[in-house]
């Protein structure tokens, strides 16, 4: 797994590629948590190049979601392929995190222009 | 050889699954490790991955629930703050009714005795009329503080409005506990109050009702304490009266 990191003003973009499985989940978690620490605003996981994610990968996102909430940051996921989106839906993550169509929507969500699914979870 | 490995790794997974179901959540890490272990037979690691997915789903739901609960608790405490009396900081009528309902339910469930004191100030109107409303407000603040110093830590003092206060005593050993507190309040409020505008002499008439002796519902308990308070007013103020059905009769006759 490769993760591209980009910082744009107060947003931290992370793009994992091609997927997260048990062997890469620990590294993924570490980078997500680093992002949460470093970000002034929010961390956006751009899933455009994500072709698979295992339970360990989902768990890393859950851990990052908890960390970002306690730090008062937003964790936003965007640009998911259909089959990846389905995994997040069935795992109940749709109610926990904003999952949006693309980076523009992610920035709009961060700025509060797009309503997020569950106010309580963010 | 291969079937032996399949059997052993399956046994291990079953043990771990049983541990997790029994609440040993730390074993989850090992299930996740098995899901990613390429050295295991593929059927076993697939099964471990399916179990891990279930585990993550449960964790996500637990987290979601904890977020919802935290949000609800925040809203509840905001609502409660809005329900406190601005002047005295005491619970207002809305919270009083809620606490009374809970205390009555608790006392009924545990077969405990509880009491409600209905405190009405004597001569409050005189203070308001002669020293002004601001002095009246100041007086109410002093009264609230004095009543709170007279009660036990578990008792709840509330302001129903105007110069009416109530005390919920969630668990009392006997009527005596309630009359002791009532007497303390009467003595405390009989002392002069020094206000910016001058000195005020007031007093308190208190009605007492006991659950289950006089009532078994919150409404009836409060009503009984109120009736007893009117009796105390009629008996010359600055005293307490314990509810008795005969009082009701005589009060009705007086009206």
Boltz contact constraints between the chains, C-beta under 6 A:
constraints:
  - contact:
      token1: [A, 22]
      token2: [B, 35]
      max_distance: 6.0
  - contact:
      token1: [A, 22]
      token2: [B, 36]
      max_distance: 6.0
  - contact:
      token1: [A, 23]
      token2: [B, 36]
      max_distance: 6.0
  - contact:
      token1: [A, 55]
      token2: [B, 49]
      max_distance: 6.0
  - contact:
      token1: [A, 55]
      token2: [B, 52]
      max_distance: 6.0
  - contact:
      token1: [A, 55]
      token2: [B, 53]
      max_distance: 6.0
  - contact:
      token1: [A, 55]
      token2: [B, 56]
      max_distance: 6.0
  - contact:
      token1: [A, 56]
      token2: [B, 32]
      max_distance: 6.0
  - contact:
      token1: [A, 58]
      token2: [B, 56]
      max_distance: 6.0
  - contact:
      token1: [A, 59]
      token2: [B, 56]
      max_distance: 6.0
  - contact:
      token1: [A, 62]
      token2: [B, 59]
      max_distance: 6.0
  - contact:
      token1: [A, 62]
      token2: [B, 60]
      max_distance: 6.0
  - contact:
      token1: [A, 91]
      token2: [B, 57]
      max_distance: 6.0
  - contact:
      token1: [A, 91]
      token2: [B, 60]
      max_distance: 6.0
  - contact:
      token1: [A, 92]
      token2: [B, 57]
      max_distance: 6.0
  - contact:
      token1: [A, 92]
      token2: [B, 60]
      max_distance: 6.0
  - contact:
      token1: [A, 92]
      token2: [B, 61]
      max_distance: 6.0
  - contact:
      token1: [A, 93]
      token2: [B, 60]
      max_distance: 6.0
  - contact:
      token1: [A, 95]
      token2: [B, 64]
      max_distance: 6.0
  - contact:
      token1: [A, 96]
      token2: [B, 64]
      max_distance: 6.0
  - contact:
      token1: [A, 120]
      token2: [B, 67]
      max_distance: 6.0
  - contact:
      token1: [A, 120]
      token2: [B, 68]
      max_distance: 6.0
  - contact:
      token1: [A, 120]
      token2: [B, 71]
      max_distance: 6.0
  - contact:
      token1: [A, 121]
      token2: [B, 67]
      max_distance: 6.0
